[in-house]
Amino acid sequence: MAKTAEIELASVSKIYGTTTAVHAISLKIPAGSYCCFLGPSGCGKTSTLRMIAGHESVSEGDVVLGNKVVNDLAPAKRGTAMMFQSYALFPHLDLVDNVAFSLKMKGVGKEERRREAIEMLKLMQLEPYVNRRPAQLSGGQQQRVALARALITKPQALLLDEPLSALDPFLKIQMRAELKKLQASLGMTFVHVTHSQEEAMALADLVVIMNDGRIEQAAPPREIFERPATPFVAGFMGSHNVISGRPVANAEGKATIEVPGGGQFSAFGRAPEGQEIGSIAVRTDRVLLEEATEPGFGFAGVISNVEDLGATVKLSIQGAGLEDFTAILGDTAYFAKPVKPGDAVHVSWAPAEAIVLGHI
């Protein structure tokens, strides 16, 4: 396998006419890491991937692979390989010829390219199917053929555009595990675009969350989950309640905001340099149905909805100016003291569970 490479984006922008799809983003993806670009449709993640691949031109800034600026290089000259969402396999060719196609284009002899293709299909556990055509394979097997075809060029980085989106839920989980295992065994840089929070959490060493063409946060998945940097990240990951309001106090490391409905909520921490605190976040699974022991870390409300999710129960609560506050309780805790819509409750959380959010 070719030497793996660090990828750097230096103030990279993509402009289509009067529309800026990617706004001067800067990022370093360490060599040998699994990086997931995550965000809603239209946030700029696929445009960014395509600029790294060379399938889109860079409007401003530089794409650096290793120590080389690759802006003007054709996709085949960059040392990257891209696996597309559709797999784009040739229906009339068997698996060996599908995988060997890029080597054929490079003028590699028939015997050598067939040998390399069979080795790659062995790596993907597809050796028994080498003489089949794509239509005779399952979705997961087709995906592995597409992976083998991308990897046979010995790229320094593999780029994956929503590779699991066409698979059914069970197969997605299975292929996720296979992708992670493959990346670890190859030690290659993988850059993977997805809109699935679960997928990014399961696969990535580095998660890059994009919104409206900008990077909101780039960090290890556990940090993104536990300490989202902005209200968008906290809301998109779905792990936190976001409480937004106007700052009313900030002393001794404790910030307090007031929401439009009049409730006041606090968190320990500081806003990023030069920013004013406007939002705090509270983990949904850290919320208790108990009266707060300290002002600013709870409220009195009414249950608006209950969803039994099996191992957990999701409660929606209104009160203190908050329209939709979520508490995730374990099933044992909930059924020991169940509540129903319309019940009045006290809601609280430990002060350490409230974090200050910044804005990009």
C-alpha positions in Angstrom: 0.0 0.0 0.0 1.3 3.5 -0.8 2.5 5.8 2.0 -0.5 7.5 3.6 -0.6 11.3 3.8 -1.8 14.2 5.9 -4.5 16.3 4.1 -4.6 20.0 4.8 -7.2 22.5 3.6 -5.8 26.1 3.8 -8.6 28.7 3.6 -10.4 26.7 0.9 -13.6 28.2 -0.7 -15.9 26.9 -3.4 -18.0 29.6 -5.2 -20.7 28.8 -7.8 -21.6 32.1 -9.5 -23.0 34.3 -6.7 -23.3 31.4 -4.2 -20.5 30.4 -1.8 -20.9 26.7 -1.0 -17.7 26.5 1.2 -16.4 29.6 3.1 -12.6 29.7 3.5 -12.3 26.5 5.7 -9.0 25.5 7.2 -8.4 22.0 8.5 -5.6 19.4 9.1 -6.5 15.7 8.7 -3.7 13.6 10.3 -2.1 10.9 8.2 -3.7 7.5 8.9 -6.8 8.9 10.6 -10.5 8.2 9.9 -12.1 11.6 9.3 -15.9 12.0 8.9 -17.4 15.2 7.5 -20.9 15.5 9.1 -23.7 17.8 8.5 -27.1 18.4 7.0 -27.8 18.4 3.2 -26.3 21.4 1.5 -23.8 22.2 4.2 -20.8 22.0 1.9 -19.4 18.6 3.0 -19.6 16.9 -0.4 -18.2 20.0 -2.2 -15.3 19.8 0.2 -14.7 16.1 -0.5 -14.9 16.7 -4.2 -12.3 19.5 -4.0 -9.9 17.2 -2.2 -10.5 14.5 -4.9 -10.1 17.0 -7.8 -13.6 16.5 -9.1 -14.4 20.2 -8.2 -12.0 23.1 -8.7 -10.9 25.1 -5.7 -12.2 28.7 -6.0 -9.8 30.1 -3.4 -7.2 28.5 -1.0 -5.1 25.4 -1.3 -5.6 21.6 -0.9 -2.4 20.1 0.3 -1.7 16.3 0.2 1.5 15.4 2.1 3.6 18.5 1.5 2.3 19.1 -2.1 -0.4 21.6 -3.2 -2.6 19.5 -5.5 -5.1 22.2 -6.7 -4.1 21.9 -10.4 -3.6 18.1 -10.5 -6.1 15.8 -12.2 -7.9 13.3 -9.8 -5.8 10.4 -11.1 -2.5 12.3 -10.3 -3.3 13.3 -6.7 -2.7 10.0 -4.9 -6.3 9.8 -3.7 -9.1 7.4 -4.7 -12.8 8.1 -4.4 -15.6 5.7 -3.7 -18.9 7.1 -4.9 -22.4 6.7 -3.3 -23.7 4.8 -6.4 -20.6 2.4 -6.5 -20.6 2.9 -10.4 -19.6 -0.7 -11.2 -19.5 -1.9 -14.8 -22.5 -4.4 -15.2 -21.0 -6.2 -18.1 -17.6 -7.0 -16.4 -16.9 -9.7 -13.8 -15.4 -8.7 -10.4 -11.8 -9.1 -11.4 -12.2 -6.9 -14.5 -14.2 -4.3 -12.5 -11.5 -4.1 -9.8 -8.6 -4.2 -12.4 -10.1 -1.5 -14.7 -7.9 1.4 -13.4 -4.8 -0.7 -13.8 -5.8 -1.5 -17.4 -6.2 2.2 -18.1 -2.6 2.7 -16.8 -1.3 0.1 -19.2 -0.6 -2.7 -16.6 -0.3 -6.1 -18.3 -3.3 -8.5 -18.1 -1.7 -11.1 -15.9 -0.3 -8.6 -13.4 -3.5 -6.6 -13.1 -5.6 -9.8 -12.7 -3.3 -11.0 -9.9 -3.5 -7.7 -8.1 -7.3 -7.6 -8.5 -7.7 -11.1 -7.1 -5.5 -10.2 -4.1 -7.6 -7.1 -3.4 -10.8 -9.2 -3.7 -9.3 -11.7 -1.2 -8.8 -8.8 1.2 -12.5 -8.0 0.8 -13.4 -11.7 1.4 -14.9 -11.9 -2.1 -12.6 -14.5 -3.6 -15.4 -17.1 -4.2 -17.3 -14.6 -6.4 -14.5 -13.4 -8.7 -16.3 -14.6 -11.9 -19.6 -13.1 -11.0 -21.0 -9.8 -12.3 -22.2 -7.0 -10.0 -25.9 -7.8 -10.5 -25.3 -11.3 -9.0 -24.1 -9.7 -5.7 -25.8 -8.3 -2.6 -25.5 -4.6 -1.8 -22.8 -5.1 0.8 -20.8 -7.3 -1.6 -21.1 -4.6 -4.4 -19.8 -2.1 -1.9 -16.8 -4.2 -1.2 -16.1 -4.5 -4.9 -16.2 -0.7 -5.2 -13.8 -0.5 -2.2 -11.4 -3.0 -3.8 -11.5 -1.0 -7.1 -10.6 2.2 -5.2 -7.8 0.7 -3.2 -6.1 -1.2 -6.0 -4.5 2.1 -7.1 -2.6 2.2 -3.7 -3.9 5.7 -2.9 -2.5 7.9 0.0 -6.1 8.7 1.0 -9.4 7.1 0.3 -12.4 9.4 -0.1 -15.9 8.1 0.5 -19.1 9.9 -0.4 -21.9 8.6 1.8 -20.9 5.0 1.1 -23.5 3.4 3.4 -26.5 5.4 2.5 -27.9 2.8 0.0 -27.8 -0.1 2.4 -30.5 -1.3 4.8 -30.1 -0.6 8.5 -28.7 -4.0 9.5 -26.2 -4.1 6.6 -25.1 -0.5 7.4 -24.0 -1.6 10.9 -22.2 -4.6 9.5 -20.4 -2.6 6.8 -19.6 0.2 9.3 -17.6 -2.4 11.3 -15.9 -3.7 8.2 -14.9 -0.2 7.1 -13.4 0.6 10.5 -11.5 -2.7 10.6 -10.2 -2.2 7.0 -9.0 1.4 7.7 -7.2 0.2 10.9 -5.5 -2.7 9.1 -4.4 -0.5 6.1 -3.4 2.5 8.2 -4.6 4.7 5.4 -6.2 8.1 5.7 -10.0 7.8 5.1 -12.2 10.8 4.5 -15.9 9.9 4.7 -18.9 12.2 4.1 -22.1 11.3 6.0 -25.3 12.9 7.4 -25.6 10.2 10.1 -24.4 11.2 13.6 -24.3 7.5 14.6 -22.1 6.6 11.6 -19.6 9.4 12.4 -19.5 8.5 16.1 -18.9 4.8 15.2 -16.2 5.3 12.6 -14.2 8.5 13.1 -11.1 9.6 14.9 -11.9 13.1 13.8 -15.4 14.5 13.2 -15.8 17.7 11.2 -19.2 19.2 11.6 -20.2 21.6 8.8 -23.1 24.0 8.6 -23.8 26.6 5.8 -20.4 26.1 4.2 -18.4 26.6 7.5 -16.8 24.3 10.0 -18.6 24.5 13.3 -16.3 22.1 15.2 -13.6 19.6 14.4 -12.7 17.3 17.2 -12.7 13.6 18.3 -16.2 12.2 18.4 -16.3 11.8 22.2 -15.5 15.5 22.6 -18.1 16.6 20.0 -20.7 14.4 21.9 -19.8 15.6 25.4 -18.7 19.2 24.7 -20.3 20.6 21.6 -18.8 24.0 20.8 -21.9 25.8 19.4 -25.7 25.6 19.6 -25.8 24.1 16.1 -23.4 21.2 17.0 -25.4 20.5 20.2 -28.7 20.5 18.4 -27.4 18.5 15.4 -25.8 15.8 17.5 -29.1 15.5 19.4 -27.3 14.7 22.7 -28.0 18.0 24.4 -30.8 20.4 25.2 -29.9 23.9 23.9 -31.2 26.8 26.1 -30.8 30.2 24.4 -31.4 33.6 26.0 -29.8 36.9 26.9 -26.9 37.1 29.4 -27.9 38.5 32.7 -24.9 37.7 34.9 -21.4 36.4 34.6 -19.4 36.2 37.8 -16.9 33.8 39.4 -16.9 31.6 36.3 -20.7 31.2 36.4 -22.8 32.5 33.5 -26.5 33.0 33.7 -29.0 33.6 30.8 -32.6 34.5 30.8 -35.0 32.9 28.2 -37.8 34.9 26.7 -40.4 33.1 28.9 -38.6 34.4 32.0 -36.7 31.3 33.2 -33.0 31.8 34.3 -30.4 29.1 33.7 -26.7 28.9 34.6 -23.6 27.1 33.5 -20.0 27.2 34.7 -17.5 28.2 32.0 -16.6 31.0 29.6 -17.6 32.0 26.1 -14.8 31.8 23.6 -12.6 34.9 23.3 -14.5 38.0 22.1 -17.9 36.3 22.3 -20.9 36.8 24.5 -22.7 33.9 26.1 -26.1 33.4 24.6 -26.7 29.6 25.0 -26.0 26.8 27.4 -26.4 23.0 26.8 -27.4 20.2 29.1 -27.0 16.5 28.2 -30.4 14.9 27.7 -29.4 11.7 29.5 -28.2 13.6 32.6 -31.6 15.2 33.3 -33.3 14.0 36.5 -37.0 14.3 37.6 -36.0 15.9 40.9 -36.2 19.4 42.3 -33.1 21.5 41.7 -30.8 22.0 44.7 -29.4 25.2 43.2 -31.1 27.9 41.3 -30.4 27.9 37.5 -30.0 24.2 37.2 -33.6 23.0 36.8 -37.2 24.1 36.5 -40.8 23.1 37.2 -42.7 21.9 34.1 -45.3 19.7 32.5 -44.8 16.4 30.6 -45.9 17.0 27.0 -44.9 13.6 25.5 -43.5 10.2 26.5 -41.8 7.8 24.0 -40.8 4.3 25.1 -37.6 3.5 23.2 -37.0 0.1 24.8 -33.8 0.5 26.9 -34.6 4.2 27.4 -37.7 6.4 27.7 -37.7 9.9 26.1 -39.7 12.6 27.9 -40.6 16.0 26.4 -41.2 18.7 29.0 -42.5 22.3 28.8 -41.9 25.0 31.4 -40.0 28.1 32.4 -40.2 29.4 28.9 -38.8 26.2 27.3 -41.1 24.7 24.7 -39.4 21.3 24.2 -36.9 20.1 26.8 -35.8 16.5 26.5 -35.0 14.0 29.3 -33.7 10.5 28.4 -34.3 8.1 31.3 -33.2 4.5 31.6 -36.1 2.1 31.5 -35.6 0.9 35.1 -35.5 4.5 36.5 -38.6 5.5 34.5 -40.8 2.5 35.3 -39.9 2.7 39.0 -41.7 6.1 38.9 -43.6 6.5 35.6 -45.1 9.8 34.4 -47.6 10.6 31.7 -48.4 13.6 29.5 -50.0 16.4 31.6 -48.2 15.5 34.8 -46.4 18.3 36.6 -42.7 17.5 37.3 -39.5 19.1 38.7 -36.6 18.8 36.3 -32.9 19.3 37.3 -29.3 18.4 36.5 -26.0 18.6 38.3 -24.2 22.0 37.8 -21.3 20.2 36.1 -23.6 18.9 33.4 -24.4 22.5 32.0 -21.9 23.8 29.5 -21.4 27.2 27.9 -21.8 27.3 24.1 -20.0 29.7 21.7 -20.9 30.9 18.3 -18.7 30.7 15.2 
